[in-house]
């Protein structure tokens, strides 16, 4: 199935383009997403989660090409490293090059990027036309939502849309590595 052509996915992409916040299944948990370049939408996610902007947020994409503006300035070796691990459960901290909004990178000089292997996430990003915010669907201190019902319970009446689909069977969130140093931040 080509999720990017699914009418529900196309509607959710339109909602995000209009500044809305949605919930969607990822590899391990349900996530909250929006257009990373719409500050008010990002602020709504931070408010829903009770999360400080300084912590930064992850962006997900359907393919590495959607991240091209964020990757300007990295070396060919670093680009090969990203290509070797994407799509998949690997988030990379990539140096900020002036393209990433501060409300996404937070207090950091890097931005967290992942190309998702989840078909719904990839479909959302394709239909949206670029990367979207991806943060776990839960208020700070509570376990991440694992299904639609939990996401609705956490954010009842505050979300602009819910994607179809299920969480994949991956037991843990993605690993996080620093592209510049190679350091493993989260296993």
C-alpha positions as CSV (number, residue, x, y, z in Angstrom):
1,X,0.0,0.0,0.0
2,X,1.2,3.5,-0.8
3,X,0.4,5.4,2.4
4,X,1.2,8.7,0.8
5,X,-1.9,8.3,-1.4
6,X,-4.2,7.2,1.4
7,X,-7.0,9.8,1.8
8,X,-6.6,9.9,5.6
9,X,-2.8,10.4,5.3
10,X,-3.3,13.2,2.8
11,X,-5.8,14.9,5.1
12,X,-3.3,14.7,8.0
13,X,-0.6,16.1,5.8
14,X,-2.9,19.0,5.0
15,X,-3.7,19.5,8.7
16,X,0.0,19.8,9.5
17,X,0.6,22.2,6.5
18,X,-2.2,24.3,8.1
19,X,-0.4,24.4,11.5
20,X,-2.1,21.4,13.1
21,X,-0.7,18.7,15.5
22,X,-1.4,15.0,14.8
23,X,-0.6,11.7,16.5
24,X,0.7,8.7,14.4
25,X,2.3,5.3,15.0
26,X,6.1,4.9,14.7
27,X,8.4,2.0,15.0
28,X,8.2,1.7,18.8
29,X,5.5,4.1,20.2
30,X,2.9,6.6,19.0
31,X,4.3,10.0,18.2
32,X,3.2,13.6,18.0
33,X,3.9,15.5,14.8
34,X,3.6,18.8,13.0
35,X,5.4,21.1,10.5
36,X,8.8,21.9,12.1
37,X,8.8,25.3,10.5
38,X,5.5,26.4,12.2
39,X,6.6,27.7,15.6
40,X,3.1,27.8,17.0
41,X,2.5,24.1,16.1
42,X,5.8,23.1,17.7
43,X,4.9,25.2,20.8
44,X,1.6,23.3,21.0
45,X,3.4,20.0,21.1
46,X,5.7,21.2,23.8
47,X,2.7,22.5,25.8
48,X,0.9,19.2,25.4
49,X,3.9,17.2,26.6
50,X,5.0,19.7,29.2
51,X,8.4,19.6,27.6
52,X,10.9,22.4,27.6
53,X,11.9,23.8,24.2
54,X,15.5,23.7,25.3
55,X,15.5,19.9,25.0
56,X,15.0,20.0,21.2
57,X,12.9,17.6,19.1
58,X,13.6,14.9,16.6
59,X,12.6,15.2,12.9
60,X,11.6,12.2,10.8
61,X,11.6,11.9,7.0
62,X,10.6,9.5,4.3
63,X,14.1,9.5,2.7
64,X,17.4,11.2,3.0
65,X,16.6,13.6,0.2
66,X,13.9,15.2,2.4
67,X,16.8,16.2,4.8
68,X,19.1,17.7,2.1
69,X,18.9,21.3,3.5
70,X,19.7,20.1,7.0
71,X,22.7,18.1,5.7
72,X,24.4,20.9,3.8
73,X,28.0,21.1,5.0
74,X,28.5,17.5,6.2
75,X,31.3,15.5,4.6
76,X,30.8,12.7,2.0
77,X,31.9,10.2,4.6
78,X,29.3,11.4,7.1
79,X,26.7,11.3,4.3
80,X,27.7,7.6,3.6
81,X,27.3,6.9,7.3
82,X,23.7,8.2,7.3
83,X,22.9,6.3,4.1
84,X,24.2,3.1,5.6
85,X,21.8,3.3,8.6
86,X,18.6,4.8,7.0
87,X,15.8,4.0,6.8
88,X,15.7,2.5,10.2
89,X,15.7,3.0,14.0
90,X,18.8,5.3,13.9
91,X,18.6,8.9,14.9
92,X,21.6,11.1,14.2
93,X,22.6,14.4,15.8
94,X,23.7,16.5,12.8
95,X,25.4,19.9,13.2
96,X,23.0,22.8,12.8
97,X,23.9,24.7,9.6
98,X,21.6,27.7,9.8
99,X,18.6,25.9,8.2
100,X,17.0,24.4,11.4
101,X,14.7,26.5,13.5
102,X,15.9,27.1,17.1
103,X,12.6,25.8,18.4
104,X,13.6,22.4,16.9
105,X,17.3,22.3,17.9
106,X,16.6,23.7,21.4
107,X,19.8,24.5,23.3
108,X,21.9,22.3,21.1
109,X,24.2,23.0,18.1
110,X,22.8,19.9,16.4
111,X,19.5,18.6,15.2
112,X,18.2,15.1,15.7
113,X,17.2,13.4,12.3
114,X,15.8,10.0,11.4
115,X,14.6,8.4,8.2
116,X,11.8,6.1,9.3
117,X,11.2,2.6,8.0
118,X,7.6,2.7,9.3
119,X,5.3,2.8,6.3
120,X,2.8,5.3,7.9
121,X,5.5,7.7,8.9
122,X,7.1,7.5,5.5
123,X,3.7,8.1,3.9
124,X,3.0,11.1,6.1
125,X,6.3,12.7,5.2
126,X,5.8,12.0,1.5
127,X,2.3,13.4,1.6
128,X,3.5,16.4,3.7
129,X,6.4,17.0,1.3
130,X,9.2,17.0,3.9
131,X,10.3,16.1,7.4
132,X,7.9,16.4,10.4
133,X,8.4,16.6,14.1
134,X,8.5,13.3,15.9
135,X,8.2,13.1,19.7
136,X,6.6,10.4,21.8
137,X,2.9,10.9,22.4
138,X,2.9,11.3,26.2
139,X,2.9,14.0,28.7
140,X,6.3,14.3,30.5
141,X,6.7,11.5,33.1
142,X,4.1,9.2,31.7
143,X,4.8,6.2,29.5
144,X,4.5,6.8,25.7
145,X,1.2,5.8,24.0
146,X,1.3,2.4,22.3
147,X,-2.0,2.7,20.5
148,X,-4.7,5.1,19.3
149,X,-6.7,4.8,22.5
150,X,-3.8,5.8,24.8
151,X,-2.9,8.8,22.5
152,X,-6.6,10.0,22.6
153,X,-6.7,9.5,26.4
154,X,-3.6,11.6,26.9
155,X,-4.6,14.4,24.6
156,X,-8.4,14.2,24.4
157,X,-9.7,17.0,22.3
158,X,-6.3,18.7,21.8
159,X,-5.1,16.9,18.7
160,X,-6.1,17.9,15.2
161,X,-5.9,14.4,13.8
162,X,-5.0,10.8,14.4
163,X,-3.3,8.6,11.8
164,X,-4.4,5.1,11.0
165,X,-2.0,2.2,11.6
166,X,-0.2,0.4,14.3
167,X,3.1,0.7,16.1
168,X,5.8,-1.7,14.7
169,X,7.2,-4.4,17.0
170,X,10.5,-2.5,17.8
171,X,10.8,-2.8,21.6
172,X,12.9,0.4,22.1
173,X,13.0,3.9,20.8
174,X,15.7,4.6,18.1
175,X,19.4,4.8,19.0
176,X,20.8,8.3,19.0
177,X,24.4,9.0,17.8
178,X,26.3,12.1,17.3
179,X,27.4,12.4,13.6
180,X,30.5,14.5,14.4
181,X,31.9,12.4,17.2
182,X,30.3,9.0,16.6
183,X,29.3,9.0,20.3
184,X,26.4,6.8,21.2
185,X,23.9,9.0,23.1
186,X,21.0,6.6,23.6
187,X,21.3,2.8,23.0
